[in-house]
Amino acid sequence: MKYAMRHTGKSYVVGVGMTRFEKPETRDWQYWDMAREAGTAALDDAGIPYERVEQAAVGYCFQASTAGQRAVYELGLTGLPVYNLNNNCATGSTALMTARQLVEGGIADCVLALGFEKMSRGSLGGGGAGDFTTSPVARHYGIMAAAHGFEASPPTAQIFGNAAREHMERYGTTEAQLAAVAAKNHLHSSRNPNAQFQDVHTVDEILAARTVHRPLTKLQCSPTSDGAAAALVVSGRFVAEHGLEARAVEIAGQAMTTDTGESFASGSCIDAVGRPMSREAARQAYERSGLGIEDVDVVELHDCFSVNELLTYEALGMCEEGASGKLVESGATTYGGRWVVNPSGGLISKGHPLGATGLAQAAELVWQLRGEAAARQVPGARVGLAHNIGLGGAAVVTLLRKA
């Protein structure tokens, strides 16, 4: 195995794979079984044997240290370096970014980015009022508690639900507009065989579902999920040497940001859940790629709750601040509109196994840009944008372009 510095340059995704995302405990499998399925699919997609992989960036949140090694050992025992990564819900895109940096920095020509999660049933925790002194998101929940108090509902649903209330009060956003996000994504997931949920729900059905934290109902909240996803990231030289031009999708620009003072200064849950981070990550990714939102055809974004899709429209520059409710209501973010957002069904309906989510977004976009998305295909898609965020916090925006 060689570690001498290579020529720096562009990076490409040449293979992707994922498992079906499923309700925890649906299938009798371990995280390494998921990883084997997704990793093998990515390698087969590229037509590259595991022995050509030089390093691996592996993301997960709920497994023990060195679970990344246990996972990739299912693919082979070649002694390659494995980086174990955890960045909350942005873990999968952090693995993709690590792989890209290794390739573009000239350290390796072929890197596997792999993410997986085996979760428990029930609502995802996040630190209750008694956890403020120890939770890594204590500062974020402290902002919420100061403005809205702290209730018995799941803390992540609370902070996003309170962000939704603020958006409604500030801009006139309606509960029906929030529900329209979920209705769109549930409809999209009905075309996705890898989605955890494939049922179609109307806006009225979504509004009538059980309230998790007002105004968010169960059908506007991402579930806990089991699953894995993977991407093979390679250099331009590797593409040429292996004749992978037809499979290659360029990582045209990518950026990660974390919280700044703006996240906390306003005392607003809208800022605490990451709109400033997302806005800055998008700005940097546009600058690095030379692309803008006007160039994008298809978007996979982090709709952990319906309100976060609206906040992200604004952060990405798809509309003016406060106008996102009207944007989704207009049909601009589905088939026949200006963009198709979350053709996979998004986190709300496709599922949200934390370590896999960002890489599943990348897989969907690669399939879209190759014209391989079957019933979900966005006609003529050439540029895709992925947005993945984790409280605590990290936001990653990635622009992909068909080579």
C-alpha angles and dihedrals in degrees: 000000000000125000102173115129112273128203110284120233144109128346130219138194108227102167136030136176142167142177123237108274109240142181109269114271092017092117129033098239140119128229091259090057089055091046092050091051095048096039093048090049091053093048092047090047089057095037089232124135118232090244089072092059109102102186139006131216109198126188132196138136110202106041129087127269115289091021084131090067092048089052099048092043084074087066098046146311104247100136094242120159114266123200115204110211135189122176100151112247091348092062097108094052089045088059090050091049092049090052091048093050092050090052099041091044090058096245096117140005098211125032130171117221110198132175132180143161136191105194139183125248119260135045119331113252125224109170126297128225090281091055097059093108095051109027116100087224094049092115091054094048089045089060089052095046092051092053103032110011124238121278136187096261120102108293097229090051089048097054093045092042089053090048087055091051090051091050091050093049095044101041107017094250111168133222088240091058090052089049090049089065091056093043090054094049095045088052091050092049091057085075095048118087090193094058122111091220124034101172123118117229129188124226089253092052091049092050091048095051121105113292114241096180119342124293092014118084126196093264090058094055128082114241131228109263146181119227151103139226135186143190132194111221119195143169127256089252091056090050091053096044093052099038093242099144093116091052098042123109115183122231091224097180138350137177139177124202133180132203120302131187089278090068091066108019097082096050087227124138088215089067095036092058092055117269092133091049092049093047092052094044089052092049092052094045091050091049094049094046099040086231131116136199087267088066095052121101104176132026133196107192138173105267096166083151126011092250092059090061089056092047090049094052086061095043092051092050096248090132142354120283109282095016098093095099091058090045095059091041090055093060093242093131101053137060110313091023132098094275135010106228120197099353086173091063093259125237092306094064109008090052138245118248093169101223093045102043100088093047092047087055089053092048092053092050093048090053090048094050092047091049092244101119095104112199091005095054116140104215114247096357111175105155127042133186126206122196121188125172137182128191114243076048154285134121122192124189119187128186116204124192130186106250 
